[in-house]
Amino acid sequence: MRIVTAFVLAVLLSAPLGAQTNAASFDEPYPVSARLFFLATEQSFAAHTTFDAIFGKSMAPFFGGGLQVAMQNGFFIDFGISRFKQTGQRAFVNNGQTFPLGIPLTATITPIELSAGYRFGASGTSRFIPYAAAGIGRYNYREESDFAVEGDNVDAHDIGYLASGGLEIRLHRWVGIAVDAQYTHITGILGEAGISKDAGETNLGGIAGRFKLLIGRR
Amino acid sequence: MPRAHLRYFFFMLTVAAALSAVRSHGQNASAPRTFLPASILPAIDRGVVGDTSHSPGSPEAVVRESMRHSTVALDRTGVSGARYLAGRVIVKFRAGGTAASRVRAMSAVSQTASVSERPSYANFDVVRIDPAEDAEAVAAALRGQPDVEYAQAAYRVHTNFVPNDQFYKELQWNLPLINLEPAWDIQPAAGSAITVAVLDTGVAYSTQTVRVHASAFADENGTVYPALGDLTLNFVAAPDLAPAARFVSPRDFIWDDNVPLDFDGHGTHVSGTVGQATNNSQGTAGVAFNVKIMPVKVLDNAWDSIFGAPNFGTDDTVARGIRFAADNGAKIINMSLGRSGPPAPVVEDAVKYAVGKGVFIAIAAGNSFEDGNPTEVLAEIASRVAGAVSVAAVGPDKTHSHYSTTGSYIELAAPGGTDRGFGRGGYVFQQSYDFTLTDTFLLPPAQFKAPRFDVLSYIGYVGTSQASPHVAGVAAMLMQQGITDPAAIEAALERFATDLGDPGRDNTFGFGLIEARKTLRGLGLAK
C-alpha cells in the first residue's frame, strides 16, 4: 500500500506548474483535473465453471463510480467502487454436468480499486486518448443462501491486482467517455470450498469490458 | 407301538412331508393361492415390541433362515458355500447365435438341459437341468461354450435383516444421525414425485384375504412340522405406510402375480424407513415420507415355501425385479438383500440396465462381518457401477456395527443399528407385522399354527438391510431436489458424507455416513 501511495504522490508532484495557467480554452488539458466517473462493466469471470453452475452464465455486470485525478503530464490515478449482486441457485456439479438444486443463493462482490496509469497524448488536443493503468484493490465478497446455519454464509475480503487499457474519447469540455478492458486477479476467496474448490478455480476476478462516463475537464 | 414301528412311522412321515414340499414347489403351473373378497377388521396395532430376535446371528434369525431353506426341497449348497436352487442354470446366450447352436451348447454340457420360455423382465434364459446335476458345474461348462455370454447357478439371495420399534423422539436416533431434520426443511415435499421400488419380501400395502394350503415340512434337523391344510389368511395394510394411493405397480415375482404380500415383515419394515408416513402424530417417521412406493417381491420366506410359491428368491428373480422396476417408473431401487459366493452376472446386467435408464440403486452391504466377512456379491456389483451404491451400517454412536461386512466395495454408511450396548435404543424401528404371530414356525411343532398378518407393531430391526433404505430415501429426496443422474446422486452422497474411520474412503464406512442436509443443499460458489 505504501508503494502505491508513493507512486500516486510522485505522479501528482510531477505535474508541471506552468500548465495550471493554460486551462481556459475548449478541451485543453488542465494541469490537474479531477473527474467523476460512472462505471458500467461486463465481466467474464475467470471462475467460469463456478459462476456458470450457480448463475447459469459466467458473465455479469458491475456498476459503480469513482474519482479520477488526471494530470497534464499524462499520469492519472483512479479510485473506484463498484458492485456486482446476483441471485442464482446452489448446485452440484458432476463430470461437467450441473444440477441446480433450487436453493436461492445471492452473491455480492464489491471491488474498491485504486489504480494509476498513463494517458498517451493527454497534453495534446486530440479527442482520442489511449491509456493504460495498473493497480490494487480490496474485494469484498458476500455469499448468502437459504437454509443456511451459522458458518454457512460467506463474508470475506481479500486484496487483488488489476491491469487495464483503453481509450478515452472527449465529447465535450466537461464530458468524456472511456472504454477499456480490465483484468483482475483475486485469490484467497474462491477455491477453499464450494463449487470453486471442486472446479479448481481460485480467481474471483476475470476480464471485464468497461464503459466509463467521465465528468470533468480533459 | 413297537419301537421299530415307531421309527418306520416317523420315517414315512418325513418322506411324505418331503414329497409334499417338493410337490408343492416349482411344479405348479398356477400359483396355489386364491384371493377372496377382503372381510377383515382393521389392523391391530400392538405398539412397540421389545425384541432381539431380528439381530444378525440371533438364534431366531438363524432359525428363520434355516427354515427358509429347509422348506425348499431344491436348495443346494455350492462349492463356495453359497446356496443355489437345483435344477436350473441362468444363461445369457450371445446375440447372433441360432437355436441350433444353443441346443448344441447345452447338450455339450448336460444331457437334460432344456430352455423354458423366457421369463418376463429378463434378457437371459433359464436352462432347466436335472436337479441331481451340479448346477454350478453345468454353469461353469456352459461358460466355456462360444455361444454363451455368461452362465451361473440360481443362487439364493436373502435379507439382511433383524427386528424391533416406535416414536420419533424416543426411538428414532437413526434419522437425526444423518441430519435429516434440516433436510426436510429444504425438501418438504420429501420425494413426492419419486417412485422408490422396494425389492424385498413384499410390503403390507394392501388389505387382502387369501386362501392358501400349508403343507407339512421338515426343518434342517429333520423335525417334521405338520400340515396346516387350507388356511384363510387376512392381510392388513400397514396404517403407518398409508395412504394406499402411494403404492404403484406392485409386483410379486415369487408368486407371479401383482399382489406382493409380505409374509415376513422385512419388506414392510424397510419400506417404512424409506417412506413411513410422517408428521401424522402416530408411530414412526420415514426418510422420504412422501415417495411413491413400488412393492416388488423378489424374496421368499418360509411361509412362501410352505404355501407352495412357484418361485424363489434367487439371482434371476432379483434381476427380473430390477428390470421390472426400471421399466415401470421407479427412479430409486432399494435392495436390502444379498448373498456371498460366486459372481452374479445376471444381477450385474440388470443393475447396469436400470442405472442406464436413470435409476439409482442402494444395496445393503451384508451382515456377515463376524461370519468370515465374505464378499457380498450384489453389493460388490454396486461398487463397480456409478449410480449404484453399497451401504454399510453404523450404530447410534457412528461406530461400525458389529455385523456390517467390510471390504473394498463399501461405498457409504448409514444407520443400521446394533443389538450390543444400546438396549432397544440401538435398533431401527418401523411398523411391521408382529413376528410373534407370523413366525409360528419358530415354535415347537406341537405349537405350530397358522400365522396372522393382521397384527402390526413397531419393531426394531438391526442390519445393513436397515441402513440401505436410509440411502434410498435421501437419494429420492435428492432426485426431487434436482439431481436426476444416478451417477451424480452417488457422487453427491459420497461427496457430502461425513468421513468416518480412516481419512478418506475406507473399507468399513466407505466415504462415510450419509449427511442429508449437506447433500440436499449442495454447493455455493465459495462454500
Interface residues (C-beta under 8 A of the other chain):
Chain A: A47 T50 F51 A53 I54 R90 A91 F92 V93 N94 N95 Q97 F99 P100 L101 G102 I103 L105 A107 Y141 E143 S145 F147 V149 D152 N153 V154 A156 I189 L190 E192 A193 G194 I195 S196 D198
Chain B: P182 D185 I186 Q481 G482 I483 T484 D485 A487 A488 A491 A492 R495 R517 L520 R521 G522 L523 G524 L525 A526 K527
